[in-house]
Amino acid sequence: MIPEIGHYALILALLLAVAQSAFGLLGPLSQRSRYLDAVPFAVAGQFVFTALAMGCLVTSFVQFDFSVRYVAENANSALPIFYRVAALWGAHEGSLLLWIFVLSLWTVAVTLRSRSLPPQFVARVLGVLGLLSVGFLLFTLATSNPFLRLDPAPPDGRDLNPVLQDFALAIHPPMLYTGYVGLSVAFAFACAAMIEGRLDQAWARWTRPWTTLAWAFLTAGIALGSWWAYYELGWGGFWFWDPVENASFMPWLVATALIHSLAVTDKRGLFKSWTLLLAISGFSLSLLGTFLVRSGVLVSVHSFAADPARGIFILAFLVIIIGGALTLYAWRAPLLRSDAGFELTSRESFLLFNNILLVIAAAVIFGGTLAPMVSDALHLGTLSVGPQYFNPTFLLPTLPLLALVSVGMHSGWKRGNLGRVRRPILGTLVLAVALALALCAGAYDFSVMLLPVGLALGLWIALAALVDPVDRLRRGLSLPAGIVGMSLAHIGLGVLTIGITVVQSVTVERDTALAQGAQTTLGSYSFRFDGTAPAEGANFSATEATVTVNQNGREVAVLKPQKRNYWVQQSAMTEAAISSSWNRDLFVAMGEDLGQGKWSLRLQVRPLIQFVWFGAIIMMVGGVVSGLDRRYKLPKTAPVAAAETATADAQGQAA
Amino acid sequence: MKALNRFVLPLGGFALLVLLLAIGLRQAPDKGIIVSPLIGKPAPALRLPLLNEPAVMLDAAETFRGRWYLLNVWGTWCPECRYEHKALTEISQRYQIPVLGMDWKDDDAAAREWLQQLGNPYEQVVTDHEGRTAIAWGVYGAPETYLINPAGIIVHKKVGGLTLDIWQREFLPLMTRSGS
């Protein structure tokens, strides 16, 4: 009964989504305001029914209803309740449902927060969002219904790989989706502005907090996925340029560009058509990304038609939504003219570079990700694109980008002038370079050229981001959330840069044979093998090695890796030991017993790996702080009147 | 007019992308439901202890070099594996295809008992307690069966229980087509 209720709720949600887009997009053409008044009700109703459908699927999972095919395929009776709930988005059908639910949440938020905006404009925004909802609901109901039954019901469901049962992995998809779908708000605002012909600065200002929040979620989602891959999978890395990772990284890069270009459009009325294009592409890429990943399209070319019906539906949907938006763009963007100028060293031009470089970075990844597909489609043979391509080509736009951040974020609008912060900025540059050189000379070395460069850039970005807030505090000025958020996000970028640079250049690994009491040096650490002792667990006996790690004569960690023998299974297993601290991970795993107390050991030192996650967290917090800035809260009446005149101007008729 | 062209560019680029996706889509139907990105690629390394002799490690690439074989992922905790077992036994006997069993996340004693009771269709059975190898092969749930050709390339994968019908329809043609 419950799955049928869920199914029915989805159908009702679809009907309401149709109403929402019809009233939202066609309503403004009529003179009657009650068409517009109907839109929020459709939004609310759609939210209620989507939530109900989610609730029904969760209930089926919690109650072990294996007659529901999706439940039987993604959970079994041994699965703890937390992972049964998380199993909801474990596969394609449930992910789509989650996507729809998140879209509905964002739509409700936009409805509530936009009451002071011109009603016709809001209606169009909600209309566009409704259209997206229609597409996804249709897709779900027609090809990917999670509520289908199995007859006969299997006695139990399929068991999932326990490595996939992990907290980080369980909350990673919702975060990522909230980010992906959040970009639909910017997309909808851009489309509404183009439909209406209201292409002044207003839409950019209204869009900013939404984009920043979506970006923050996207950041968190990507970081969680990377953290999981590092700690749970133990693959010894945090980024693999996997198509799935790339699919989430491309929208992130474009969203980052969009945040910056929205600032220019909002403050100075420049880059208008460019900003529109970014708003369209950001969401388009996340749309492409989700579909590619969830239907397995990008994992392999062959997987594109996971189910031919699905593939065709996806393609049709992409054509309508993205093609529609780009057609609107081709029609409306030529009307835009920017009449304000700016100097080469002004903030505008720095942000222009920022945008160009970020888009190049996204394009590089796009090319690398789709290349295997192109090669296959043209019968050029199988092509595999890996880190050998991505690492160097990604660095090309990224290095200049990082080098420009510190000056760019402090240069004045219109005229390139650092003003009062000129000296502190130069000071931070000198300090950063000195620190980087000192670090290389002291803790690391100069064997990898990127190390001092990356360190100096990261340090400079983090230090320079502090200049403005410190300056304001010293002068007794207030610190608006926008400034705090911006500083935090850039500090996070600096920390992330430092982390990635050091991990990539300084990680050392060695497989070595050590006799008892012998030691070996790895970087600045010396590992001493203190011998083995028998150990016992609940269901195994083990040989436990003791490895004492010293740094500069001081003991920093005692690692106890084990080689276990399980009694029942009579099987051996290796349990590595990791010691994590804020500035490095130490890793020891036992190899073979070489006799006479000698063992082969695998040793690793991964410095500053934690900085990668710290950096991402700081960036995310910065995004949230900035997105919730009060300056985006619109006063009740004033801007409406102003915006109304703008519309009138744009349409060349009386409002 | 010149200005217009510039703004049509994104649309043109997108049209190209759609074309590409459409080609990918058109080429796909004969491949049916996708199962794994590994198909057509060399099989990932598989070096695991034998169920009956845990001290001995089996290297699949070495053991099965130059032969067609099936990798069957199963576990005693998996009800569908029990239904599948009969079909697997019949396939391995009637078609003389060696089957490598991967006992996944399982209790060794229970697994031995299972094989004693139900019969053993496997040429070799290895155990994957940690599930790392299963991750490398992209195993999502049991049972799953992979077909690997003599060159060590994964040719096909079946998610869920194997039946004689599926074997004859999906697996067998792949082997004869390649002239084995």
Interface residues (C-beta under 8 A of the other chain):
Chain A: E73 A78 P154 P155 D156 R158 D159 L160 N161 P162 V163 L233 S273 L277 I280 S281 S284 G296 V297 V299 S300 V301 H302 S303 F304 A305 A306 D307 P308 G311 I312 L315 L318 V319 I322 G323 L326 T327 Y329 A330 A333 P334 L370 M373 V374 D376 A377 T382 Y566 V568 Q569 Q570 S571 A572 M573
Chain B: A3 L4 F7 V8 P10 L11 F14 A15 L17 V18 L20 L21 A22 I23 G24 L25 Q27 A28 P29 K31 I33 I34 S36 P37 I39 G40 P49 P54 A55 G75 W77 C78 P79 E80 K105 D107 D108 A109 T127 H129 E130 G131 R132 A134 I135 V139 Y140 G141 A142
